[in-house]
C-alpha cells in the first residue's frame, strides 16, 4: 500500500511563506508525477501545482502562479510546495497526490491533507 505523508502546514500571516513536503513510500512503484491540490471551505478541490518525474514538467493553477513553486526529489519520492506571498484566500486544506505505475497500471493516491491558514 502506497502511503503519502504530508508536513509543513500551519498558521502564517499574510505575505508570509510556508513550505509543504510530501513523501511517498510503501511499495515497489514508479512515480509518474506528483501534485498538490487544495480545498477551501465551501469550494471544490482544485489543482494547485503538478510536477512530472521526468523532465520535469510543471503546471500551476492561475491563482498561485508567480507565488508558489513546486519541486521534487526523485530519489526520495518527495514533492515540495514553496508558498510565498501568502494571502488569506490561500487558506485551505492542502492535499498531496501521487500518480504511480505498478505492473504497467497507473494508480493515484492521496495524502491525509495539511491545514494552511493565512491570517493576521
Protein Blocks (a to p, Z undefined) as FASTA:
>chain_A
ZZdddehiacddehiacddddddehiacddfbdcdddddehiacddfbdcdfbhpacddd
fklgokaccdddfklopacdddehiafklgccddddddddeehiacddddebiaddddZZ
